[in-house]
């Protein structure tokens, strides 16, 4: 379909990434703005990401390890 972001190859949404740190119970999340956060609870991590920008800002790229 013309104008469709996927068809044109242009991104249409923010990208969130969650990785599991092997050997631990820790999940590491990276927001579309580049901010990072780690948590053992997946719900906590998703709440942090979806509350954007509460708790993190695009200019704040330091890791928030809890």
Secondary structure, 3 states (H helix, E strand, C coil): CCCCHHHHCCCCCCCCEEEECCCCCCEEEECCCCCEEEECCHHHHHHHHHCCECCECCCCCCEEEC
